[in-house]
Structure formats: C-alpha cells, structure tokens
C-alpha cells in the first residue's frame, strides 16, 4: 500500500482482517491518514486498471486487424494456386 510521510506512525498491516481488528483503536488523525492512504491507493489501482483496459482494447483491435489480414492472405494464396 502506498504510504505518505504522515503515515510513519502506523504499523504495517498484514491483511484487511487485521486492519478491521485495529481500526477501532486509531485516533482521528490516524483514521484520516488511513483514509488518505486508501484513497491514494484506490486512485493508483484505478489508474493502472484504465491503462490495462486501454492496452486490452488495442490488443483486441490488433487481433481483429491480423485476422482480417490472414483472410486476405488466404484468398491471395488460393488465387495463386
């Protein structure tokens, strides 16, 4: 998880279950820091997801173009034989 300088007083959490157990003992400043950290992490994951979706769309378009080119080449091959 991405961490800012203000998060230095947090212990690393092993899982969301562990976070659920510890969150009730956090003070307001720690909770705000956690919220900002989670928001930053969400934005980062969302950005990566968008990049992956763009790459996937480009690959699908490339596949369609290659399939079309394969058909064209098969027709040309048949005409030559």
C-alpha positions in Angstrom: 0.0 0.0 0.0 1.3 3.5 -0.8 2.4 5.4 2.2 2.9 9.1 2.8 5.3 10.7 5.3 2.5 11.3 7.8 1.8 7.5 7.9 5.1 6.7 9.5 3.5 6.0 12.9 1.4 3.1 11.5 2.5 -0.5 11.9 2.3 -2.3 8.6 -0.9 -4.3 8.4 -0.8 -7.8 7.1 -4.4 -8.0 5.9 -7.8 -6.3 5.8 -8.9 -8.6 8.7 -6.1 -7.3 10.8 -7.0 -3.7 9.9 -10.6 -4.3 10.9 -9.4 -5.5 14.3 -7.1 -2.5 14.8 -9.1 0.4 13.3 -11.2 0.9 16.5 -8.1 1.9 18.5 -7.0 4.6 15.9 -7.4 8.2 16.8 -8.9 10.7 14.4 -5.5 11.7 12.9 -4.6 8.1 12.3 -8.0 7.4 10.7 -7.7 10.5 8.4 -4.2 9.3 7.4 -5.5 5.9 6.7 -8.4 7.3 4.6 -5.9 9.4 2.6 -3.6 6.4 2.1 -6.5 4.2 1.0 -7.8 7.0 -1.4 -4.3 7.3 -2.9 -4.0 3.5 -3.3 -7.5 3.4 -4.9 -6.6 6.1 -7.4 -3.4 4.3 -8.2 -5.2 1.0 -8.8 -7.9 2.7 -10.8 -5.3 4.4 -13.0 -3.5 1.1 -13.6 -6.8 -0.5 -14.4 -7.5 2.1 -17.0 -4.1 1.6 -18.6 -4.7 -2.2 -18.7 -8.1 -1.7 -20.3 -6.6 0.6 -22.9 -3.9 -1.9 -23.7 -6.5 -4.7 -23.9 -8.6 -2.6 -26.3 -5.6 -2.0 -28.5 -4.7 -5.7 -28.5 -8.3 -6.7 -29.4 -8.1 -4.2 -32.3 -4.7 -5.6 -33.4 -6.2 -9.2 -33.3 -9.1 -8.1 -35.5 -6.7 -6.5 -38.0 -4.5 -9.6 -38.0 -7.5 -11.9 -38.5 -8.6 -9.7 -41.4 -5.1 -9.7 -42.9 -4.9 -13.5 -42.5 -8.2 -13.9 -44.5 -6.9 -11.6 -47.2 -3.6 -13.5 -47.5 -5.5 -16.9 -47.7 -7.6 -15.5 -50.5 -4.5 -14.4 -52.4 -2.9 -17.7 -51.8 -5.9 -19.5 -53.2 -5.8 -17.3 -56.3 -2.1 -18.1 -56.8 -2.6 -21.9 -56.6 
